[in-house]
Amino acid sequence: MSDRSDGSSFNESLSVAHDDQGLFLQPLGMASLGRRDSKKLTFEGAAELYWDMLIRPLQGR
């Protein structure tokens, strides 16, 4: 038995993007699919996205 993992993966990542109004964060992973409110995120919105990803399975949703 080994604790070592040879593969690498991630469930979600954020990319910094911009438009004519300023900078924002965009989710790039599977968790953001189907979410209408996740196209242009603030820092607080990104934190809420990650929190929702953590807490949702624990709540059985």
Order of alpha helices (4+ residues) and beta strands (2+ residues): beta-beta-alpha
